[in-house]
Amino acid sequence: MKIGMNLLLWTAHVTEAQFPLLAALKNAGFDGVELPLFEGDANHYKQIHKELANQGLGATTVTVVNSDTNPIDPSPTVRNKALDRIKWAIDMTHELGGSALAGPYHSAIGVFSGNPPTPREKAHGVEVLRQAAEHAQQANVKLTIEYLNRFECYFLTTAAQAAELVDAVDHPSFMCMYDTFHAHIEEKSQAAAIATLWKRFGHVHISENDRGVPGSGQVRWTEAFSALKQSGYDGWLTIEAFGRALPDIAAATKVWRDLFAQPEDVYLKGIDFIRKNWHG
């Protein structure tokens, strides 16, 4: 098991300004960090990779798609742009030395049809994501697709739907990820959801029900950690929390109030909480 920290708590684009933060996270005991991929080129991420290696930190990444790069859009042009966008994120993950690209890049966040996903949309998603998985395999990157809650998307909102998608894509480089925040909203049981996914697991987000400090809210943590250990999962447990420091991210994640006194509370208390629950 490895413990990571998602850097979206501080920035949507990691630069040299975050190098002291990387050192602080390493000193706190983190094995790696999760970098948001929204912009940048290969040269930029090669430099970030050098600093990660200097700090002895592993990496995963996270990205999203929008209405112009939506894998389930009826337009072939849009779907081609979606594939290009995901391939770019795969390539940048490779430049970082990252092991996995996480996120809900199955469909555009915040774009709703007013109906459940259709067979045609599912077919489009499978087609695009299978091609992306082929590209990821060549780059030695795992795609770990994230299902969200119903208020952020309509295409993939449960563990059962995520398992169905992974089975349909049917590629060794395409897996599921699990987020305790979304599961807290959508699932009847953390354990049952994890059991649905366990053969397809590639990544886990540790996120409290209010997006604040892990262990401070209502997520059924004992059930979740027990199920994860029973499943044999031994990958990343990455803390994902959001604050108000970044107005665009705060708006996107609907964070309208302070959820913690300072970011240090999230990662210091968070890593301690994970260790106690995993090894306790």
C-alpha positions in Angstrom: 0.0 0.0 0.0 1.2 3.5 -0.9 -0.2 6.8 0.4 -0.5 9.8 -1.9 -1.8 13.3 -1.7 -3.8 15.0 -4.5 -2.3 18.5 -5.2 -5.6 20.0 -6.3 -5.9 21.2 -2.7 -3.2 23.8 -3.6 -3.0 24.2 -7.4 -4.5 23.2 -10.7 -1.1 23.3 -12.4 2.0 22.2 -10.6 5.1 24.3 -11.1 8.4 25.1 -9.3 6.3 27.1 -6.9 5.1 23.8 -5.4 8.5 22.2 -5.0 8.7 23.2 -1.3 5.2 21.6 -0.9 6.6 18.4 -2.4 9.3 18.3 0.2 6.9 18.9 3.0 4.7 16.0 1.8 7.7 13.8 1.6 8.8 14.8 5.1 5.3 14.0 6.3 5.7 10.4 5.1 3.8 10.4 1.8 5.0 8.0 -0.9 3.8 10.1 -3.8 1.5 12.8 -5.1 -1.3 13.1 -7.6 -0.9 15.9 -10.1 -3.8 17.5 -11.9 -3.4 17.6 -15.7 -5.2 20.5 -17.3 -2.4 22.2 -19.2 1.3 22.0 -20.0 3.7 20.2 -22.4 6.2 17.5 -22.3 9.2 19.7 -21.4 7.3 21.1 -18.4 6.4 17.7 -17.0 9.9 16.4 -17.6 11.1 19.1 -15.2 8.5 18.2 -12.6 9.5 14.5 -13.0 13.1 15.5 -12.1 12.0 17.1 -8.9 9.7 14.2 -8.0 12.7 11.8 -8.4 14.9 14.2 -6.4 12.3 14.1 -3.6 11.8 10.3 -3.9 8.1 10.7 -4.6 6.0 8.5 -6.9 3.2 10.0 -9.0 -0.3 9.5 -10.3 -2.3 12.0 -12.3 -5.9 13.1 -12.6 -7.7 14.8 -15.5 -11.2 15.5 -16.8 -12.9 16.2 -20.1 -15.5 18.8 -21.1 -18.2 19.3 -23.6 -15.7 19.9 -26.4 -13.8 16.7 -25.6 -16.6 14.3 -24.5 -16.1 10.6 -25.3 -19.8 9.9 -25.4 -20.8 12.8 -27.6 -22.9 12.0 -30.8 -20.4 13.9 -32.9 -17.4 11.9 -34.2 -15.4 15.1 -34.3 -15.9 15.7 -30.6 -15.1 12.1 -29.8 -11.9 12.3 -31.7 -11.0 15.4 -29.7 -11.8 13.4 -26.6 -9.4 10.7 -27.6 -6.7 13.2 -28.4 -7.2 14.9 -25.0 -6.9 11.6 -23.1 -3.9 10.6 -25.1 -2.3 13.9 -24.2 -2.9 13.2 -20.5 -1.5 9.8 -20.9 1.7 11.2 -22.5 2.1 13.8 -19.8 1.7 11.1 -17.1 4.4 9.1 -18.9 6.7 12.1 -18.8 6.1 12.5 -15.1 7.0 8.8 -14.5 3.4 8.4 -13.3 1.9 4.9 -12.9 -1.8 5.8 -13.3 -4.1 8.4 -14.9 -7.2 8.7 -12.7 -10.4 10.7 -13.2 -13.9 10.8 -14.7 -12.7 11.2 -18.3 -15.5 8.9 -19.4 -17.8 11.9 -20.0 -18.0 15.6 -19.5 -18.5 16.8 -15.9 -21.6 18.9 -15.4 -23.1 18.1 -18.8 -26.5 16.4 -18.5 -28.8 15.0 -21.0 -31.8 14.7 -18.7 -31.8 10.9 -19.1 -29.9 7.9 -18.1 -27.0 6.8 -20.3 -28.1 5.3 -23.6 -26.8 2.2 -25.3 -25.3 4.4 -28.0 -23.5 6.6 -25.5 -22.1 3.5 -23.8 -20.9 2.2 -27.2 -19.2 5.5 -27.9 -17.5 5.5 -24.5 -16.2 2.0 -25.0 -14.9 2.8 -28.4 -12.9 5.9 -27.3 -11.7 4.4 -24.0 -10.5 1.2 -25.6 -8.4 3.2 -28.0 -7.1 5.3 -25.1 -6.2 2.1 -23.3 -4.1 0.9 -26.2 -2.2 4.1 -26.1 -1.8 3.9 -22.3 -0.4 0.4 -22.6 2.4 1.6 -24.9 3.1 4.4 -22.4 3.2 2.0 -19.5 0.3 3.9 -17.8 -2.8 2.4 -16.2 -6.1 4.2 -16.9 -8.2 4.1 -13.7 -11.7 5.5 -14.5 -13.7 7.2 -11.7 -17.4 7.1 -11.2 -18.9 10.3 -9.8 -22.1 11.1 -7.9 -25.3 11.9 -9.8 -25.0 15.6 -9.2 -21.7 15.8 -11.2 -22.5 13.4 -14.1 -25.1 11.0 -15.4 -23.0 8.5 -17.4 -21.1 6.7 -14.6 -22.4 7.0 -11.0 -22.1 3.5 -9.4 -19.6 0.8 -8.9 -21.8 -1.6 -10.9 -21.8 0.8 -13.9 -18.0 1.2 -13.6 -17.5 -2.5 -13.5 -19.7 -2.8 -16.6 -17.7 -0.2 -18.4 -14.3 -1.8 -17.6 -15.6 -5.2 -18.6 -16.9 -3.8 -21.9 -13.6 -2.0 -22.7 -11.9 -5.3 -21.8 -8.3 -4.1 -21.9 -5.5 -4.8 -19.3 -4.6 -1.1 -19.1 -8.2 0.0 -18.3 -9.3 -0.3 -14.7 -11.6 1.2 -12.1 -10.9 3.6 -9.3 -12.9 4.0 -6.1 -13.6 7.3 -4.4 -15.1 7.1 -0.8 -16.8 10.5 -1.3 -18.8 9.5 -4.3 -19.6 6.1 -2.9 -20.9 7.7 0.3 -23.5 9.4 -1.8 -24.4 6.7 -4.3 -23.9 3.3 -2.7 -25.8 1.4 -0.1 -22.6 -0.1 1.3 -18.9 0.7 0.9 -18.1 -2.9 1.3 -20.6 -4.1 -1.4 -19.3 -1.5 -3.8 -15.7 -2.5 -3.3 -16.6 -6.1 -3.7 -18.2 -5.2 -7.0 -15.0 -3.6 -8.2 -12.2 -5.6 -6.6 -11.0 -7.6 -9.6 -10.9 -4.3 -11.6 -9.2 -2.1 -9.0 -6.5 0.3 -10.0 -6.7 3.3 -7.7 -8.4 4.6 -4.6 -9.3 8.2 -3.4 -9.6 8.7 0.3 -12.1 11.6 0.5 -14.4 12.6 3.4 -18.1 13.2 2.8 -17.6 17.0 3.1 -14.3 16.9 1.1 -12.5 17.9 4.3 -10.1 16.1 6.6 -10.4 12.3 6.2 -11.9 10.7 9.3 -13.7 13.8 10.5 -17.1 13.1 8.8 -19.6 10.4 8.1 -18.0 8.0 5.6 -18.1 4.5 6.9 -14.4 4.2 7.2 -14.1 1.0 9.2 -16.2 -0.8 6.5 -14.3 0.8 3.6 -10.8 0.0 4.9 -11.8 -3.5 6.0 -13.3 -4.2 2.5 -10.2 -2.8 0.7 -7.9 -5.0 2.7 -10.0 -8.1 2.3 -10.0 -7.4 -1.5 -6.2 -7.7 -1.5 -5.8 -4.2 -2.8 -2.2 -3.0 -2.4 -2.1 0.2 -4.5 -2.4 3.9 -3.9 -4.6 5.4 -1.2 -4.6 9.0 -2.3 -6.1 11.7 -0.1 -8.4 14.0 -2.1 -9.7 17.2 -0.4 -10.8 20.6 -1.6 -10.7 24.1 -0.1 -11.4 27.7 -1.2 -7.8 28.7 -2.2 -8.5 28.1 -5.9 -11.8 29.9 -6.9 -12.4 27.8 -10.0 -11.8 24.5 -8.3 -13.9 25.6 -5.3 -16.7 26.5 -7.6 -16.4 23.2 -9.5 -16.4 21.2 -6.3 -19.1 23.3 -4.6 -16.9 24.3 -1.6 -18.6 27.4 -0.2 -17.1 27.4 3.3 -13.9 26.5 5.0 -13.7 22.8 5.8 -10.5 22.9 7.8 -8.3 25.5 9.5 -5.3 24.9 7.2 -4.1 22.5 4.5 -1.6 20.9 6.9 -4.6 19.6 8.9 -5.7 17.6 5.8 -2.5 15.9 5.0 -1.0 15.4 8.4 -4.2 14.2 10.1 -5.1 12.4 6.9 -1.9 10.3 6.6 -2.1 9.4 10.3 -5.8 8.4 9.8 -4.9 6.1 6.9 -2.0 4.5 8.7 -4.0 3.7 11.8 -6.9 2.3 9.8 -4.8 0.3 7.5 -2.4 -1.2 10.0 -4.6 -1.0 13.1 
